[in-house]
Amino acid sequence: MACVIPPPRTHFVAAVLTFMALWGCALSINRYSIPEEMEVGSFVANLATDLALDVRSFVLRNAKLDVIHSKNYIDINKETGELVIREKIDRESICMTKATSCFMKMDVILENPIRIFNIELEIMDINDNAPVFRRRTMHLDISEATPPGERFSLTNAVDADVGANSIKTYYLSESRYFNIDIQSGSDGSKYVDLVLNGQLDREEHTIHNLILTAVDGGVPPRSGTASIVINVLDINDNAPLFSEPVFAVDVSENTAAGSVVMTLNATDLDEGTNAQLMYSYTLYTSEKTQELFSLDPNTGEVKVKGVIDFEEDQSFEMHIQAQDGGVNPKAGHCKITVFVTDLNDNYPEVTIKSVKSSLTEDVSVGTLIAVISVSDRDSGANGQVELALNQQESLPFLLNKSSEGYFELLVSKPLDREVRSKYDITLRVTDKGSPPLSENETITLEVLDINDNTPAFSQSFYTIHVVENNLPGALLTSLSAFDPDLNENQYLVYFIMEKEIVNTSMSMLFSINPENGDLYALKTFDYERERDFLFHIEARDSGVPPLSSNVTVHIIILDQNDNTPVIVSPWRAQGSVVEEVIPRSTDKGHLIAKVIAIDADSEQNARVTYQLLQISDASLFSLDQYNGEIRTSRMFSYRDPRQQRLVIVAKDNGQPALSATVTIKISTVEHVRSFSETTELPLEYDVFTDLNLYLVIGLGAVSFLLLITILVIIVLKCQKPKPKAFKIPPANRNSVVSRNSVISQRSSTIADSTLISSDAYWYSLFLAETRKGKVVMRQPIIPKGAGYFVSSIPRSIGPSETTDSRASTLEYSK
């Protein structure tokens, strides 16, 4: 139905009329019904037909659609006059409430004249919404002690649709413990409760997961789901439980403190404080075990706390309980048996049961020194031991196993204290562990001395040189012997073995200190009288019985230049001048005189040389320095004085040199009587002057003494018992002249022109004197048996066939 408004006549009238017209027209309402969610452009109604309007009027009259209190979901197709869907309509967004009817009110307005049509569009619900739970997951905590039949409210689902499209029922996933009870509200809504059907056991099922499904009544029906997570709360209904009631574990002795023996792991099916376990020893565990092992109450770790010694305890038992932390605590029990494994931690032990600290060196082989026992606290191979001697190859001892664990230490070789006086016998005991352990024990054995060694001198033959003119009491040498024994067995006493030579005892010539062997001379020796001594010295120890040994001592007296040369030819009285008379016609080289000097010393000290100390005319005379011959160097002239004076010095070769002088006065005459070389004429004076008589008597006395000495020596040799054999080293044999004589024969060698033999000396002197007589003897007659001849030729001039000594001119004829 449409209302037409006439043109106003006046403004007021027009306004009133217009209002009235519009009001009247608005009272006519057209109602339409459409389902929600129609596609855009979908046909709703044909307004031209329903409002009896010309289709063209929609365009001409500018038709408009005014939607009241809503978004413009509808539009007018002005060309066809149809009402179409402009935008999809969602009934739930337009009608927020759960009302059964949902309307959209709108006005269709036409101009020229204005005409308003009221339209109500009912939006019909379709099942386009599924049920939705406000909480997609619901958590419930239910104690396992909850009795069956207990109800638990659940959050219900909502469905935006209404009517038959709303929630119709609920479904619960399969469960033997739970089901649901559906209830309806006064507004028709559906509510659901969760009902417990059976007894819960948290240890069996800690969590129950259920699915709750809400289904609406639409066609086709829609549904929504929610998860129900049921956490079964624990109660302390389970006791702790060990995996085994008895545990066995091996622990090595001497395991370090803090080492973990084992970790207990008891389980409790409960949770929370009901499953929090505390470990502890029970009263059945000994205090010693608790001292050696610690138990961690929280972790159950059993650790070594003390020192475990297999030799004290081979096993330990620990009774342990695990208790939970529930209000009414429950406990579980177990037993741990700890077996101690033996280690090679004990060193073998050596015990000396009886021992001798000293033995004499003459003990027999097999003598018992000590009884030794060995042991080891370990067991098995660790306790098996072996005993041995260190460096047994070099020791005169051995070990003999007498019984199990006992050994005897015996002497295996003869002992010699002088070789080794002390033994540190090291006993080494070793077990058979891995690694093996060993221990040493030392026995000190002292070898006691017996008197089994004779004193020994460092030399078997001593040659001692003593310079003549020594002081009485002078130390000659120290003869020390060595005795390797000890104490009184090595205390030595020295003494000279008595021996008489020409009624003179050796103890009168020499003295020896009995304690240290110092040898002294008791008198002053003269080389010109005594040349050497040969005797024995004995060293005797103080042992019982005493042992002794002796040594040969050869004392050689060395010459000292203590004698001045004595001029024996030409002879003159003390302090007088020798006069010689020669013809002035003497030829060159004529022998005027020969100076002969003798020296009682020997060797170099007795070698005399001659020199002219003073001379009137050096060109007239010459002197041979070796043989002392004075000869003319030229013939005399009328200018030469009739008397010439010569001073000649005879000097030995000692240090310092000693000398003697002689003054010769030479007178020249015109004629001298001469005699035939072969005719012996009467002497002008008696040849046998007093001096010559003295010379002959002296010569006979010396020869007589020499003969008596030889006879005495022969008698002594025949009467005295033969001394013990004593070997003289070959090197010293030539130096020994005689064993029974004190004064040895004088040496047969001397410097050229020097006479040593007393017989030869006196005979030469006699010849020199006779030259002053009337008879000149051209060849001197040497007495028979003298055994010497004088060579006036220097060693450098004439060869000698009887000696090789360069300094000797006095030779002994065999």
C-alpha positions in Angstrom: 0.0 0.0 0.0 1.4 3.4 -1.0 0.7 6.9 0.2 0.8 9.9 -2.2 1.6 13.4 -0.7 0.1 16.4 -2.5 2.2 19.5 -3.1 2.1 21.9 -0.1 0.4 25.1 -0.3 2.0 26.7 2.4 5.0 25.6 4.4 3.2 24.9 7.5 0.3 23.1 5.9 2.8 21.2 3.8 4.8 20.0 6.8 1.7 18.9 8.7 0.3 17.1 5.8 3.6 15.4 5.0 4.0 14.0 8.5 0.5 12.7 8.6 0.9 11.1 5.2 4.2 9.5 6.1 2.8 8.1 9.3 -0.2 6.7 7.6 1.9 5.1 5.0 4.3 3.6 7.5 1.6 1.7 9.2 1.5 -0.6 6.1 4.4 -3.3 6.6 5.5 -6.0 4.1 7.2 -9.1 5.7 9.6 -11.5 4.1 11.6 -14.5 5.3 15.0 -15.6 4.1 17.6 -18.0 5.4 20.9 -16.7 6.5 24.0 -17.1 4.5 22.4 -16.6 1.1 24.8 -15.8 -1.7 25.3 -12.2 -2.8 22.8 -11.3 -5.5 20.3 -13.9 -4.4 16.7 -12.9 -5.0 14.7 -11.9 -1.9 11.4 -10.4 -3.1 9.9 -8.5 -6.1 9.0 -5.1 -4.7 7.4 -3.8 -7.9 4.9 -6.6 -7.8 4.4 -6.6 -4.0 4.1 -2.8 -3.8 2.2 -2.4 -7.1 4.7 -0.1 -8.5 5.9 0.4 -12.0 9.3 -0.9 -12.5 10.4 2.3 -14.1 9.3 4.3 -11.0 12.2 2.8 -9.1 14.6 4.6 -11.3 12.5 7.7 -11.9 11.6 8.2 -8.3 15.1 7.4 -7.1 14.1 4.5 -4.9 16.3 4.0 -1.8 16.5 1.3 0.9 17.0 2.4 4.5 18.0 -0.4 6.9 17.2 0.4 10.5 19.8 -0.4 13.2 21.7 -2.7 11.0 24.2 -3.0 8.3 22.9 -2.8 4.8 22.9 -6.4 3.7 20.0 -5.9 1.2 19.9 -3.8 -2.0 17.2 -2.9 -4.6 17.7 -3.7 -8.2 16.1 -0.6 -9.7 15.9 -2.0 -13.1 13.9 -5.0 -12.1 12.4 -3.7 -8.8 13.7 -6.8 -7.0 15.1 -7.0 -3.5 18.5 -8.8 -3.6 21.2 -9.9 -1.2 24.0 -7.4 -1.2 26.2 -9.2 1.5 25.9 -12.5 3.2 23.8 -12.3 6.2 24.9 -14.1 9.4 22.0 -14.4 11.7 24.2 -14.9 14.8 25.9 -11.6 14.2 22.7 -9.7 13.7 20.7 -11.3 16.5 23.1 -11.7 19.4 20.5 -13.2 21.7 19.3 -16.8 21.7 15.8 -15.5 20.5 13.8 -17.7 18.3 13.0 -15.0 15.7 15.4 -12.5 14.1 14.1 -9.6 12.0 15.8 -6.9 9.9 13.7 -3.7 9.5 14.1 -1.5 6.5 12.2 1.2 4.6 11.8 1.6 0.9 11.6 5.4 0.1 10.4 6.8 -3.3 10.6 10.4 -4.2 8.3 12.6 -6.2 6.2 12.2 -4.4 7.7 10.7 -1.4 6.4 7.4 -0.5 7.7 5.1 2.3 7.1 1.3 2.4 7.9 -0.6 5.7 9.6 -4.0 5.2 10.5 -6.6 7.8 12.9 -9.3 6.7 13.0 -12.4 8.9 16.4 -14.1 8.9 15.8 -17.8 9.2 18.5 -19.8 11.2 20.4 -22.5 9.4 22.8 -25.1 11.2 26.0 -23.2 10.3 27.6 -23.3 13.7 29.1 -26.3 15.5 29.0 -26.6 19.3 32.0 -25.0 21.0 33.3 -25.7 24.4 34.5 -22.6 26.3 37.5 -24.6 27.5 39.1 -26.9 24.9 40.9 -28.8 27.7 39.6 -29.4 31.1 41.9 -30.5 33.9 40.6 -32.5 36.9 42.6 -33.6 39.9 41.0 -36.7 41.5 42.5 -38.6 44.4 43.0 -42.2 43.9 41.1 -42.7 47.1 37.9 -41.1 45.7 35.0 -43.6 45.9 33.0 -44.6 42.8 29.8 -42.5 42.1 31.5 -39.2 42.8 30.3 -36.5 40.3 32.4 -33.8 38.8 31.0 -30.8 36.9 32.2 -30.2 33.4 32.2 -27.0 31.4 29.2 -27.3 28.9 29.5 -26.5 25.2 27.6 -23.6 23.4 26.1 -23.4 20.0 25.3 -20.1 18.3 22.4 -21.7 16.4 19.0 -21.9 17.9 16.2 -24.3 18.0 16.8 -27.6 16.6 20.3 -26.5 15.5 21.4 -26.0 19.0 23.1 -28.6 21.2 21.1 -31.8 21.5 23.4 -34.2 23.4 26.9 -35.1 24.7 29.1 -38.2 24.2 32.2 -39.3 26.3 35.0 -41.4 24.9 35.2 -44.9 26.2 36.4 -45.3 29.7 36.0 -48.0 32.4 36.4 -45.5 35.1 34.1 -42.6 34.0 30.8 -41.8 32.3 28.6 -38.7 31.9 25.2 -37.6 33.1 23.4 -35.0 30.8 21.0 -32.6 32.3 18.7 -29.9 30.7 18.3 -26.4 31.9 15.1 -24.3 32.1 16.1 -22.6 28.9 16.6 -25.9 27.1 20.3 -25.9 27.3 22.2 -29.1 28.0 24.6 -29.6 31.0 26.9 -32.6 31.6 28.5 -34.1 34.7 31.4 -36.5 34.9 30.6 -39.5 37.0 33.3 -41.9 38.6 32.4 -45.5 37.9 35.3 -47.5 39.4 38.2 -47.3 41.9 41.2 -45.3 40.6 44.8 -46.4 41.0 47.4 -43.8 40.4 50.2 -46.4 40.2 48.2 -48.1 37.4 47.0 -44.9 35.5 48.3 -41.6 36.7 46.5 -39.6 34.0 43.2 -40.4 32.2 42.6 -38.6 28.9 38.9 -38.4 27.9 37.2 -36.8 24.9 33.8 -35.1 25.5 31.8 -34.5 22.3 28.8 -32.1 22.0 26.3 -32.7 19.1 23.6 -30.3 17.9 20.3 -31.2 16.3 20.9 -29.7 12.8 20.8 -31.7 9.6 23.4 -32.7 9.1 24.4 -32.4 12.8 27.5 -30.6 13.8 29.7 -31.4 16.9 32.4 -30.0 19.0 34.9 -31.7 21.3 36.9 -30.9 24.4 39.7 -32.9 26.2 39.4 -33.9 29.7 42.7 -34.6 31.5 42.2 -36.3 34.8 45.2 -36.3 37.0 44.9 -39.0 39.6 46.3 -37.7 42.9 48.6 -40.0 44.8 48.1 -41.3 48.3 50.9 -43.2 50.2 49.6 -46.6 49.5 52.9 -48.2 48.2 56.1 -49.1 50.2 59.5 -48.5 48.7 60.9 -51.5 46.9 64.6 -52.5 46.2 65.4 -54.3 42.9 66.9 -57.2 45.0 66.6 -58.1 48.6 70.3 -59.1 48.8 73.2 -57.4 47.0 76.7 -58.8 46.8 79.6 -56.5 45.9 83.4 -56.9 45.8 85.6 -54.2 47.2 89.4 -54.2 47.1 91.2 -53.6 50.4 92.8 -50.2 50.8 90.2 -48.6 48.5 90.5 -44.9 48.8 88.1 -43.1 51.1 85.2 -41.6 49.1 85.2 -44.4 46.6 81.6 -45.5 45.7 80.9 -49.1 46.6 77.4 -49.1 45.0 74.4 -46.9 44.6 71.1 -48.2 45.9 68.0 -47.4 43.9 64.8 -48.2 45.7 61.6 -47.4 43.9 58.2 -46.2 45.3 55.2 -46.3 43.0 53.9 -43.3 44.8 54.9 -39.8 43.9 55.7 -36.5 45.5 56.6 -36.7 49.1 55.2 -40.2 49.2 58.0 -41.2 46.8 60.8 -39.2 48.4 63.0 -41.9 50.0 65.5 -41.7 52.8 68.2 -44.4 53.1 69.5 -45.4 56.5 71.2 -48.3 58.3 69.0 -50.5 60.4 70.0 -51.7 63.9 71.3 -55.0 62.4 74.3 -53.2 60.9 77.4 -53.3 63.1 79.0 -50.1 64.3 82.3 -51.1 62.7 80.6 -51.5 59.4 79.0 -48.1 59.8 82.5 -46.6 60.6 84.0 -48.1 57.5 81.2 -47.3 55.0 79.0 -44.2 54.7 75.5 -44.1 53.3 74.1 -41.1 51.6 70.5 -40.7 52.9 69.3 -39.0 49.7 71.1 -40.7 46.9 71.6 -44.1 48.4 75.4 -44.1 47.6 77.4 -46.4 49.7 81.0 -45.1 50.0 84.2 -46.1 51.7 84.8 -44.0 54.7 87.6 -45.9 56.6 90.5 -48.1 55.9 89.5 -51.6 54.7 92.0 -54.3 55.5 91.5 -57.8 54.2 93.7 -59.1 56.9 91.2 -57.9 59.6 87.9 -58.5 57.9 87.1 -60.4 54.8 83.4 -59.4 54.5 80.9 -56.9 55.8 77.0 -57.0 56.0 74.9 -53.8 55.8 71.2 -53.8 56.5 69.6 -50.8 54.8 66.1 -49.4 54.7 64.5 -47.0 52.4 61.6 -45.0 53.9 59.3 -42.6 52.0 58.1 -39.2 53.1 54.4 -39.9 53.4 52.3 -38.9 56.4 52.2 -42.5 57.3 55.7 -43.5 56.0 56.3 -46.9 54.5 59.7 -48.6 54.3 61.5 -51.2 52.3 64.6 -53.2 53.3 67.7 -54.9 51.7 71.0 -56.4 52.7 74.4 -55.7 51.2 77.2 -58.2 51.6 80.6 -56.6 50.8 83.3 -59.1 50.1 86.9 -57.7 50.5 89.3 -58.6 47.8 92.9 -59.1 49.0 95.6 -56.9 47.5 99.3 -57.3 47.8 99.5 -54.5 50.3 101.5 -56.2 53.0 105.2 -56.4 52.8 106.8 -59.7 53.7 108.3 -59.8 57.1 111.7 -61.2 58.1 112.2 -62.2 61.7 115.7 -63.1 63.1 115.1 -65.8 65.7 118.7 -66.3 66.8 121.8 -64.7 65.4 125.6 -64.7 66.0 127.0 -61.3 65.6 130.6 -62.5 65.4 132.6 -65.5 64.3 136.3 -66.4 64.4 137.9 -66.6 61.0 138.8 -70.3 61.6 135.2 -71.5 62.0 134.3 -74.6 60.0 132.1 -74.6 56.9 128.4 -75.3 57.8 128.5 -73.3 61.1 125.1 -71.9 61.9 124.9 -68.1 61.9 121.2 -67.3 62.3 117.7 -68.8 62.2 115.3 -66.8 60.1 111.5 -66.9 59.8 109.5 -65.3 57.0 105.8 -64.5 56.7 103.3 -62.4 54.8 99.9 -61.4 56.1 98.4 -61.5 52.6 96.7 -64.5 51.2 97.0 -66.7 48.1 99.9 -65.8 45.8 100.3 -62.5 47.6 101.2 -64.4 50.8 103.7 -66.8 49.2 107.3 -65.6 49.9 110.8 -66.4 48.8 114.0 -65.6 50.8 117.3 -65.0 49.1 120.7 -63.4 49.9 121.7 -60.3 48.0 124.9 -60.9 46.0 125.1 -64.4 47.3 127.8 -65.3 44.7 130.3 -63.1 46.4 129.4 -64.1 50.0 130.7 -67.2 51.9 127.2 -67.9 53.2 124.1 -69.8 52.1 120.4 -70.2 53.1 119.1 -73.6 54.0 115.3 -74.1 54.3 114.8 -76.1 57.5 110.9 -76.1 57.6 108.0 -74.2 56.3 108.7 -70.5 56.8 112.1 -71.1 58.5 115.6 -70.8 57.1 119.1 -71.4 58.4 122.0 -69.0 57.5 125.2 -71.1 57.3 128.8 -70.6 56.5 129.5 -72.0 53.0 133.2 -71.1 52.5 136.2 -70.5 54.8 136.4 -67.0 56.3 139.5 -64.8 56.2 139.4 -61.7 58.3 142.3 -60.2 56.5 140.3 -60.4 53.2 137.1 -59.1 54.8 136.5 -58.4 58.4 132.9 -57.5 58.4 129.9 -58.7 56.4 126.6 -56.9 56.0 124.4 -59.8 55.0 121.2 -58.5 53.4 118.3 -60.9 53.4 115.7 -60.1 50.7 112.2 -61.6 51.1 109.8 -61.2 48.1 106.2 -62.3 47.7 104.6 -63.6 44.6 102.0 -60.8 44.3 101.6 -58.5 41.3 103.5 -56.4 41.5 105.7 -58.3 44.0 106.6 -56.6 47.3 109.9 -57.2 49.0 111.6 -56.3 52.3 115.2 -56.3 53.3 116.8 -57.2 56.6 120.5 -56.8 57.3 122.6 -59.0 59.6 126.0 -57.6 60.5 128.6 -60.3 61.1 132.0 -59.4 62.4 134.9 -61.8 61.7 137.2 -62.1 64.7 140.9 -62.4 64.2 143.2 -65.2 65.0 147.0 -65.1 64.7 147.3 -66.7 61.3 149.6 -64.2 59.5 153.3 -63.7 60.0 154.7 -60.2 59.9 155.9 -59.2 56.4 158.5 -56.6 55.5 157.9 -54.5 52.5 161.3 -55.7 51.1 163.2 -59.0 51.6 166.6 -57.3 51.5 167.4 -53.8 52.6 170.5 -52.0 51.4 171.3 -48.9 53.6 174.0 -46.4 52.7 175.7 -44.6 55.6 178.2 -41.9 55.0 181.2 -42.3 57.2 181.9 -40.0 60.2 178.2 -40.3 61.1 177.1 -39.1 64.6 176.5 -41.9 67.1 172.8 -42.5 67.6 171.9 -41.3 64.1 168.8 -42.7 62.6 169.7 -44.9 59.6 166.3 -46.0 58.4 163.0 -47.3 59.6 162.3 -51.0 59.0 158.6 -51.5 59.3 156.9 -54.8 58.9 153.1 -55.3 58.5 150.9 -57.8 60.1 147.3 -58.0 58.8 146.1 -59.5 62.0 144.5 -57.4 64.8 145.2 -56.3 68.3 147.9 -58.3 70.0 148.3 -60.4 66.9 149.6 -57.4 65.0 151.6 -55.7 67.7 155.2 -56.2 66.5 158.5 -56.3 68.3 161.8 -55.7 66.4 165.2 -56.9 67.4 168.6 -57.6 65.8 169.5 -61.2 65.5 172.8 -61.6 67.4 175.9 -62.2 65.3 179.5 -61.7 66.3 182.2 -60.6 63.9 185.8 -60.5 65.2 184.4 -60.6 68.7 182.1 -57.7 68.1 178.4 -58.1 68.5 175.9 -56.4 66.1 174.1 -55.0 69.1 177.2 -53.0 69.9 177.2 -51.4 66.5 173.5 -50.9 65.8 170.3 -50.5 67.8 166.7 -50.9 66.7 163.6 -49.5 68.4 161.6 -52.6 69.3 158.3 -50.7 68.8 158.6 -49.0 65.5 161.7 -50.6 63.8 163.8 -47.4 63.7 167.5 -48.5 63.1 170.2 -46.4 64.7 174.0 -46.4 64.5 175.7 -46.7 67.9 179.2 -45.6 66.7 180.9 -43.5 64.2 182.0 -45.5 61.1 185.2 -45.0 59.2 185.1 -46.0 55.6 188.9 -46.5 55.6 188.4 -49.2 58.3 184.9 -50.6 57.8 183.2 -50.9 54.5 179.9 -52.8 55.1 177.9 -54.9 57.5 175.4 -57.8 56.9 173.0 -58.9 59.5 169.3 -59.9 60.1 166.5 -58.1 61.8 163.5 -60.1 63.1 159.9 -58.9 63.6 157.8 -60.9 66.0 154.1 -60.4 66.7 152.4 -60.8 70.2 150.0 -63.5 69.3 149.8 -66.9 70.9 151.8 -68.7 69.6 153.9 -65.8 68.2 154.8 -65.6 64.6 157.9 -64.0 63.2 159.8 -63.2 60.1 163.3 -61.7 59.4 164.9 -59.5 56.8 168.5 -59.1 55.7 170.0 -55.7 56.2 173.1 -54.7 54.3 174.8 -51.5 55.6 177.2 -50.0 53.1 179.6 -47.3 54.5 180.0 -44.5 52.0 183.3 -42.7 51.7 183.6 -39.0 52.7 186.5 -36.8 51.6 188.0 -36.6 55.1 191.6 -37.5 54.3 194.1 -35.1 52.8 196.5 -36.4 50.2 199.9 -37.4 51.6 203.0 -36.8 49.5 205.2 -39.9 49.9 207.7 -39.2 47.1 210.0 -37.4 47.1 210.2 -38.0 50.8 211.2 -35.1 53.0 211.0 -34.2 56.6 208.0 -32.3 57.8 208.3 -28.7 56.5 211.6 -29.3 54.7 212.5 -28.7 51.1 213.4 -31.5 48.7 216.6 -30.9 46.8 217.4 -32.3 43.4 220.7 -32.0 41.6 220.8 -32.4 37.8 223.5 -31.6 35.2 223.0 -28.5 33.2 223.5 -30.5 30.1 220.2 -32.3 30.6 218.3 -32.8 27.5 214.7 -31.7 26.9 212.2 -34.2 28.4 214.6 -35.4 31.1 212.8 -36.8 34.2 213.9 -34.7 37.1 211.6 -36.0 39.8 208.3 -37.8 40.3 205.8 -36.5 42.9 203.7 -39.4 44.4 200.8 -38.6 46.7 198.4 -41.1 48.3 194.8 -40.5 49.7 193.2 -42.8 52.2 189.8 -42.1 50.7 188.3 -44.0 47.8 187.1 -43.4 44.3 186.9 -39.7 43.4 187.9 -38.6 46.8 191.2 -40.5 46.3 191.9 -39.4 42.8 194.9 -37.1 43.0 196.0 -34.6 40.4 199.1 -32.4 40.4 199.7 -28.7 39.6 202.5 -26.3 39.7 201.7 -23.7 42.3 205.0 -21.7 42.0 207.8 -22.0 39.5 210.9 -19.8 38.9 210.8 -20.3 35.1 207.6 -21.7 33.6 209.3 -22.4 30.3 211.9 -24.6 31.8 209.9 -27.3 33.5 206.7 -29.2 32.9 204.5 -31.2 35.3 202.2 -34.2 34.3 199.0 -33.6 36.3 198.2 -37.3 36.4 201.4 -39.0 37.2 203.3 -36.2 38.9 206.4 -36.4 36.6 208.5 -33.3 36.5 210.5 -33.0 33.2 212.6 -30.4 31.5 210.8 -28.5 28.7 214.0 -27.3 27.1 217.8 -27.5 27.7 219.4 -25.1 30.2 221.1 -22.1 28.9 223.9 -20.0 30.4 221.3 -17.4 31.4 219.3 -19.8 33.5 220.0 -19.5 37.2 221.8 -22.5 38.8 219.0 -23.0 41.3 215.3 -23.4 40.5 212.5 -23.5 43.0 209.2 -25.4 42.3 206.1 -25.6 44.6 203.8 -28.5 43.6 200.3 -29.1 45.0 198.6 -32.5 45.1 194.8 -32.1 45.1 192.2 -34.8 45.4 188.8 -34.8 43.5 186.5 -34.6 46.6 184.0 -32.0 47.5 185.5 -29.8 48.9 188.9 -30.8 47.5 191.8 -31.4 49.9 195.4 -30.8 49.0 199.1 -31.1 50.1 202.2 -29.2 48.7 205.8 -30.0 48.3 208.7 -27.6 47.5 211.5 -28.9 45.3 214.7 -27.0 45.0 216.6 -28.0 41.8 220.3 -27.3 41.5 222.3 -27.6 38.3 225.9 -28.8 38.1 228.4 -29.2 35.3 229.1 -32.9 35.7 227.5 -35.9 37.4 229.0 -39.3 37.9 227.3 -42.0 35.9 227.4 -45.7 36.2 226.8 -48.6 33.9 223.2 -49.6 33.6 224.1 -53.2 34.4 226.9 -52.7 36.9 226.0 -52.4 40.5 228.4 -50.1 42.4 228.8 -49.6 46.1 226.5 -47.0 47.5 227.9 -43.8 48.9 225.8 -44.3 52.0 224.1 -47.2 53.7 221.0 -48.2 51.8 219.4 -49.4 55.0 219.1 -46.1 56.7 216.8 -45.7 59.6 213.9 -44.8 57.4 214.4 -47.7 55.1 214.5 -50.0 58.1 211.2 -48.7 59.3 209.7 -49.2 55.9 210.8 -52.9 55.9 209.5 -53.5 59.4 206.1 -51.9 58.5 205.8 -53.9 55.4 206.4 -57.1 57.3 203.9 -56.2 60.1 201.1 -55.5 57.6 201.7 -58.8 55.9 201.7 -60.7 59.2 198.4 -59.1 60.3 196.8 -60.0 57.0 197.9 -63.6 57.4 196.5 -63.8 60.9 193.2 -62.3 59.8 192.8 -64.9 57.1 193.5 -67.7 59.5 191.0 -66.4 62.1 188.3 -66.2 59.5 189.0 -69.8 58.3 188.8 -71.1 62.0 185.5 -69.2 62.7 183.9 -70.6 59.5 184.8 -74.2 60.5 183.6 -73.9 64.1 180.3 -72.0 63.8 177.1 -73.9 62.8 175.9 -73.2 59.4 173.3 -70.4 59.5 169.9 -70.8 58.0 169.8 -70.5 54.3 169.1 -66.9 53.3 168.7 -66.0 49.7 170.2 -62.8 48.5 168.6 -61.3 45.4 170.8 -61.4 42.3 170.8 -57.7 42.2 172.5 -57.5 45.6 174.8 -60.4 45.3 177.7 -58.4 43.7 177.4 -55.8 46.5 178.0 -58.4 49.2 181.7 -58.9 49.7 181.7 -61.1 52.8 179.1 -62.2 55.4 181.6 -62.8 58.2 184.0 -59.9 57.9 183.5 -56.4 59.3 186.2 -54.8 57.3 186.1 -55.7 53.6 189.0 -55.8 51.3 189.9 -52.5 49.9 189.0 -51.7 46.3 191.6 -52.6 43.8 190.9 -49.6 41.6 192.0 -46.0 42.1 192.9 -42.9 40.1 195.9 -43.1 37.9 199.3 -43.0 39.7 197.6 -43.5 43.1 198.8 -46.5 45.2 196.2 -48.1 47.4 197.9 -51.3 48.6 200.0 -50.7 51.7 202.6 -53.2 50.4 202.9 -51.4 47.1 203.0 -48.0 48.7 205.9 -48.9 51.0 207.8 -50.6 48.2 207.4 -47.7 45.9 208.6 -45.4 48.6 211.6 -47.7 49.1 212.5 -47.5 45.3 212.2 -43.7 45.4 214.7 -43.4 48.2 217.2 -45.8 46.6 217.3 -43.5 43.5 219.4 -41.2 45.6 222.2 -43.8 45.9 225.1 -44.5 43.7 223.3 -47.4 41.9 220.3 -46.7 39.6 218.0 -49.7 39.3 216.4 -49.4 35.8 213.7 -52.1 36.5 212.4 -52.3 40.0 212.0 -55.8 41.3 208.5 -56.4 42.7 208.4 -58.8 45.6 207.0 -62.2 45.0 203.4 -62.7 46.1 202.6 -59.0 46.5 200.0 -59.4 43.8 200.2 -55.8 42.6 202.1 -53.8 40.1 202.2 -50.1 39.6 201.4 -48.6 36.3 202.6 -45.1 35.8 201.0 -44.8 32.4 197.7 -42.8 32.4 194.6 -44.7 31.4 194.3 -42.6 28.3 197.9 -43.5 27.1 198.4 -47.2 27.6 195.9 -50.0 27.2 195.1 -52.3 30.1 194.3 -55.9 29.5 193.2 -56.8 33.1 190.5 -54.2 34.0 187.8 -52.1 32.4 187.8 -49.4 35.1 188.7 -46.0 33.6 190.0 -44.7 36.9 192.2 -47.8 37.8 195.9 -48.1 37.4 196.4 -50.6 40.2 195.7 -54.1 38.9 195.5 -57.4 40.7 197.3 -60.4 39.1 195.6 -63.7 39.5 
